[in-house]
């Protein structure tokens, strides 16, 4: 539980350098733990660190487009099997 909560501190950092230090600290704490899922996550974060730090460089997120994509997928699933009746004059 503490590892999960301490990771959220990364996103309260003010700049990229502080975030990188905080993330590296979290990764080292996690690797010392005996929790296999967290250790695997720490390895993945090590590989993807540049993408996490991109948030602190530009403050740009793809959340809006991801939300639209999920809505489109949901509509497609809901419409599966519905036949459209075309009436022409």
C-alpha positions in Angstrom: 0.0 0.0 0.0 2.8 2.4 0.8 4.5 1.8 -2.5 1.3 2.6 -4.3 0.8 5.8 -2.4 4.4 6.9 -2.7 4.3 6.5 -6.5 1.6 9.2 -6.6 4.1 11.7 -5.2 5.8 11.6 -8.6 2.9 13.5 -10.2 3.1 16.2 -7.5 6.6 17.1 -8.5 7.2 20.6 -10.0 9.7 19.9 -12.7 11.2 17.1 -14.8 14.4 16.7 -12.7 12.5 16.4 -9.4 10.1 13.9 -11.0 13.0 11.8 -12.3 14.7 11.8 -8.9 11.4 10.8 -7.2 10.7 8.1 -9.8 14.2 6.7 -9.5 13.8 6.6 -5.7 10.4 4.8 -6.0 12.0 2.3 -8.4 14.9 1.5 -6.1 12.5 1.1 -3.1 10.3 -1.2 -5.2 13.2 -3.4 -6.3 14.2 -3.9 -2.7 10.7 -5.1 -1.8 9.7 -8.8 -2.1 6.5 -8.0 -4.0 6.8 -9.6 -7.5 4.1 -7.6 -9.2 5.6 -4.3 -8.0 9.1 -5.4 -9.1 7.8 -6.2 -12.6 6.1 -2.8 -12.6 9.4 -1.1 -11.6 11.2 -2.8 -14.5 8.5 -1.6 -16.9 8.7 2.0 -15.5 12.5 1.9 -16.0 11.9 1.0 -19.6 9.2 3.7 -20.1 10.7 6.4 -17.9 11.0 8.8 -20.8 7.3 8.6 -21.6 6.4 9.3 -17.9 8.8 12.3 -17.8 7.3 13.7 -21.1 4.3 14.9 -19.0 6.7 17.2 -17.1 8.3 18.4 -20.3 5.2 19.5 -22.2 2.1 19.0 -19.9 0.3 17.3 -22.8 -1.9 14.3 -22.4 -3.7 12.1 -24.8 -6.6 11.6 -22.3 -9.2 13.4 -24.4 -8.5 11.4 -27.6 -8.4 8.2 -25.6 -11.8 9.0 -24.1 -13.3 9.6 -27.6 -11.8 6.4 -28.8 -13.4 4.4 -25.9 -16.8 6.0 -26.6 -16.6 5.0 -30.3 -15.6 1.4 -29.3 -18.5 1.3 -26.9 -21.0 2.5 -29.5 -19.7 0.0 -32.0 -20.2 -2.8 -29.5 -23.7 -1.6 -28.7 -24.6 -1.4 -32.3 -23.3 -4.9 -33.2 -26.1 -6.9 -34.9 -28.4 -4.0 -35.5 -29.7 -3.7 -39.0 -30.5 -0.3 -40.4 -33.6 0.1 -42.5 -33.2 2.5 -45.3 -36.5 4.0 -46.5 -36.4 5.9 -49.8 -39.2 7.9 -51.4 
